[in-house]
Structure formats: C-alpha cells, structure tokens
Amino acid sequence: METSKISRKDQILQALARMLESSPGERITTAALAREVGVSEAALYRHFPSKARMFEGLIKFIEETLFLRIAKIMKEEPRAEIRCYKILTLLLAFSDKNPGMTRLLTGDALAGETERLRERIAQFYGRLEAQLKQILREAQIRENLKPTISAAALARLLLACCEGRLLQFVRSEFRDSPLDYWDVQWEFLSSKLLLPFNASASPEPEELDPTSAPSV
C-alpha cells in the first residue's frame, strides 16, 4: 500500500512497530517516535491521547489478525492435533514476521508502561489458552480421543512452549527465529498429545524413597 493511502494513525503504528524491532531492549519515547514519523509530538497526540493508546493499537492489531485466522482454522480443520499445531505455528510465524510486536507479546517493551497494557497481553494469552483447552476437550466428542494429561494442564504446557520460543527470539535480538526446530519439536510434543479414549495413559513413575541413596 502506498504511503499516501495509509492513514496517519496507521503510519504512527507502523513507525512504532519498526522502532520496537530496530531498537531491541530500548524504551520508545514519543519524541523519538515523532521524529520517526516526521511529525511533531503534538501531532501524535492529535491521533492518540497517550503512548499507551498507541501500544493498545498494536495489541489490537495482533488480536484481530491472529484470532481471525484462528477462527478460520477452527472452521476448516476438524482434527484436534492439527488444530493445535496450526494455531501454535500461526503465533510463531506471526512473531517471526513481526519482531517488534513480539516485544509486546513477551512484555519486553512494556516495562515501565501502564499496568493496563500488561493486563491486555495477559488476556490475550488467556484467550489463546482457553481455545487450546476447548480443542483438547472436544477431541473426545469429535474423534474419541483424550489428552494424555488434563486438558487444562496440556493447553498451558503447549502455550508455555510457544511463549518460551518468543522469549528466546527477543533475547537473541531477533537472530534465533521462533520457527527454528519447531516441526521437530512438535513431532515430539504431538506424540504425547492425545490417545484413544479407552487407552490407558502412561503409568506414573514410581516414587523414589528420598532416604535411599542412588546406586552407582
């Protein structure tokens, strides 16, 4: 899209996303953002009443983009395992293409900002976790499958794996893609994901006696 056809609000948000990517670890000021956009700080505030509202604009874009695609996955893909894979891969691929926004998803760019923004990110992950939990629970009805551990515990584990990859991406200053080794790791995760409803889960490991010394 040509710059002339992009609204000033969108130009500001795009500039903010670029700065989050080009300045990893740095706090973005409205003065620096105004210089990036090529306007005065007063002009920024004519479109957004605060920097927090600018961040909220990016978070809203993340939510709308991802959950629209998740709804499409839910509509087109009936299998629980593939649903989980596609949703998690979507999150990783989005972050890979949008490093600056990944700093929002990890909270890295929100240090010192209003608590409302961190709550918004927490709500995003809560919604994503609830979606995964629903998929795993519905596997019994749809496919006669059940999670190998509780749906709640498994959904949280899957999301934690992805969140960890996003944190590694930010920590490496965007050198280590969140998609690196993902297919190999998913193959391992999916092997522990679901099993036929009438099958027995793996037995719990035998509890060790803390007073007995291990044999050498």
ZALOKE-825154 format. One line per 10 residues: their letters; for each residue z, y, x of C-alpha. Coordinates in Angstrom, 3 decimals, always signed. Each point is the difference from the previous one (the first is absolute). Example, Ala and Ser with C-alpha at 12.3 -4.5 7.8 and 13.67 -1.06 7.14 Angstrom:
# ZALOKE-825154
AS> +7.800:-4.500:+12.300  -0.660:+3.440:+1.370
END
This chain:
# ZALOKE-825154
METSKISRKD> +0.000:+0.000:+0.000  -0.928:+3.437:+1.299  +2.876:+2.304:+0.864  -1.300:+2.643:-2.429  +0.443:-2.476:-2.852  +3.587:-0.925:+0.895  +2.737:+1.978:-1.700  +2.371:+2.024:+2.157  +2.871:-2.272:-1.048  -1.920:-3.041:+1.215
QILQALARML> -0.857:+1.792:+3.254  +3.694:+0.633:+0.583  +0.912:-3.634:-0.676  -2.796:-1.280:+2.241  +1.138:+2.319:+2.788  +3.583:-1.209:-0.420  -1.137:-3.630:+0.244  -1.995:+0.789:+3.170  +2.991:+1.693:+1.603  +2.267:-2.932:-0.819
ESSPGERITT> -2.495:-2.231:+1.800  -0.731:+2.246:+2.996  +3.634:+0.902:+0.662  +1.984:-3.248:-0.249  +3.734:+0.561:+0.158  -0.276:+3.746:-0.550  +1.303:+1.956:-2.973  -2.722:+1.910:-1.830  +0.708:+3.688:-0.637  -1.693:+2.116:-2.638
AALAREVGVS> -1.043:+2.470:+2.723  -1.852:-2.739:+1.900  -1.498:-1.342:-3.216  -1.245:+3.464:-0.961  -1.723:+0.295:+3.389  -1.590:-3.425:-0.484  -1.349:+0.992:-3.407  -0.998:+3.461:+1.192  +2.035:+1.960:-2.519  +3.280:+1.898:-0.082
EAALYRHFPS> +3.312:-1.633:-0.886  +0.025:+2.133:-3.133  -3.311:-1.598:-0.994  +1.556:-3.461:+0.364  +2.813:+0.945:-2.344  -2.437:+1.230:-2.613  -1.115:-3.623:-0.374  +3.284:-1.806:+0.741  +3.432:+1.560:-0.589  +1.502:-1.901:+2.959
KARMFEGLIK> -0.824:-2.366:+2.822  +1.745:-2.745:-1.960  -2.590:+0.411:-2.750  -2.756:-0.424:+2.602  +1.551:-3.277:+1.123  +0.340:-1.023:-3.635  -3.718:+0.653:-0.426  -0.761:-2.507:+2.761  +2.487:-2.536:-1.369  -1.587:+0.334:-3.438
FIEETLFLRI> -3.406:-0.685:+1.564  +1.390:-3.133:+1.685  +1.519:-1.254:-3.256  -3.077:+0.652:-2.113  -2.377:-1.521:+2.552  +1.985:-3.184:+0.603  +1.219:-0.750:-3.517  -3.439:+0.572:-1.480  -1.354:-2.645:+2.377  +2.958:-2.288:-0.633
AKIMKEEPRA> -0.739:+0.151:-3.735  -3.556:-1.077:+0.784  +1.268:-2.912:+2.114  +2.292:-1.095:-2.825  -2.888:+0.096:-2.452  -2.556:-1.818:+2.155  +2.094:-2.555:+1.929  +1.966:-2.664:-1.952  +1.597:-1.856:+2.940  +3.470:+1.096:+1.119
EIRCYKILTL> -0.492:-0.693:+3.708  -3.254:+1.979:+0.164  +1.496:+2.816:-2.050  +2.860:+0.352:+2.486  -2.384:-0.161:+2.962  -2.354:+2.622:-1.396  +2.781:+2.409:-0.956  +1.694:-0.219:+3.391  -3.315:+0.222:+1.842  -0.867:+3.050:-2.080
LLAFSDKNPG> +3.179:+1.741:+1.172  -0.683:-0.877:+3.646  -3.675:+0.993:-0.146  +0.817:+3.312:-1.705  +2.507:+0.778:+2.743  -2.448:-1.003:+2.711  -2.540:+2.492:-1.381  +2.593:+2.713:-0.690  +2.409:+0.127:+2.959  +1.437:+3.364:-0.985
MTRLLTGDAL> +0.938:-1.243:-3.455  +1.613:-3.043:+1.586  +2.553:+2.399:+1.468  +0.934:+0.841:-3.576  +0.186:-3.656:-1.023  +2.397:-0.753:+2.863  +2.037:+3.171:-0.504  -0.780:+1.106:+3.556  -1.399:+3.346:-1.159  +2.789:+0.607:-2.508
AGETERLRER> +2.903:+0.482:+2.419  +1.644:+3.299:-0.865  -1.959:+0.326:-3.246  +1.423:-0.032:-3.502  +1.679:-3.157:-1.267  -2.393:+0.006:-2.966  -2.873:-1.062:+2.266  +1.876:-2.976:+1.421  +0.942:-1.046:-3.526  -3.668:+0.198:-0.986
IAQFYGRLEA> -0.960:-2.362:+2.837  +2.848:-2.353:-0.952  -1.322:-0.045:-3.574  -3.479:-0.821:+1.308  +1.297:-3.065:+1.845  +2.176:-0.965:-2.953  -3.044:+0.003:-2.248  -1.980:-2.053:+2.518  +2.816:-2.526:+0.378  +0.285:-0.329:-3.787
QLKQILREAQ> -3.729:-0.742:-0.193  +0.271:-2.772:+2.602  +3.048:-1.439:-1.750  -1.865:-0.081:-3.310  -2.950:-1.800:+1.597  +2.242:-2.669:+1.510  +1.899:-0.539:-3.245  -3.182:-0.258:-2.053  -1.387:-2.670:+2.352  +1.939:-2.634:-1.971
IRENLKPTIS> -1.687:+0.956:-3.269  -3.448:+0.549:+1.430  -0.238:-2.733:+2.657  +3.071:-2.234:-0.387  +1.218:+1.225:+3.393  +3.362:+1.370:+1.074  +1.163:+2.067:+2.976  +1.619:-1.984:+2.797  +2.988:+2.366:-0.245  +0.917:+2.390:-2.806
AAALARLLLA> -2.802:+2.344:-1.048  +2.217:+3.007:+0.724  +0.832:-1.171:+3.528  -3.593:-0.960:+0.749  -1.459:+3.264:-1.289  +2.405:+1.951:+2.185  -0.867:-2.129:+3.031  -3.747:+0.520:-0.455  +0.437:+3.745:-0.383  +2.328:+0.140:+3.006
CCEGRLLQFV> -2.705:-1.643:+2.133  -2.462:+2.718:-0.969  +2.485:+2.827:+0.412  +0.765:-1.310:+3.473  -3.687:+0.076:+0.901  -0.249:+3.612:-1.176  +3.015:+0.927:+2.129  -1.594:-1.666:+3.033  -3.212:+1.933:-0.675  +1.859:+3.316:-0.025
RSEFRDSPLD> +2.185:-0.922:+2.969  -3.101:-0.813:+2.074  -1.378:+3.445:-0.929  -2.743:-1.761:-1.964  -1.243:-2.206:+2.840  +1.100:-3.340:-1.513  -1.825:-0.470:-3.287  +2.085:-1.363:-2.886  -2.853:-2.464:-0.567  +0.339:-1.590:+3.465
YWDVQWEFLS> +0.739:-3.753:-0.410  +0.500:+0.499:-3.749  -2.243:-2.859:-1.125  +1.716:-2.401:+2.409  +3.422:+1.134:-1.136  -0.969:-0.221:-3.659  -1.128:-3.573:+0.523  +3.533:-0.779:+1.160  +1.666:+1.991:-2.781  -2.171:-1.473:-2.737
SKLLLPFNAS> +0.807:-3.544:+1.122  +3.619:+0.766:-0.974  -0.829:+1.942:-3.148  -0.446:-2.272:-3.020  +0.239:-3.674:-0.831  -0.620:-2.128:-3.109  +2.664:+0.646:-2.608  +1.296:-3.581:+0.014  +0.099:-0.256:+3.788  +3.253:+0.302:+1.916
ASPEPEELDP> +0.501:+2.913:+2.327  +0.776:-0.676:+3.631  +3.584:-1.177:+0.435  +2.513:+2.492:+1.246  +0.777:-0.412:+3.721  +3.172:-1.910:+0.723  +2.918:+2.357:+0.540  +1.249:-0.110:+3.563  +3.646:-0.397:+0.845  +0.856:+3.245:+1.851
TSAPSV> +2.722:-1.825:+1.954  -2.331:-2.585:+1.507  -1.795:+0.816:+3.231  -3.770:-0.509:+0.068  -1.239:-2.930:+2.051  -1.972:+0.832:+3.150
END
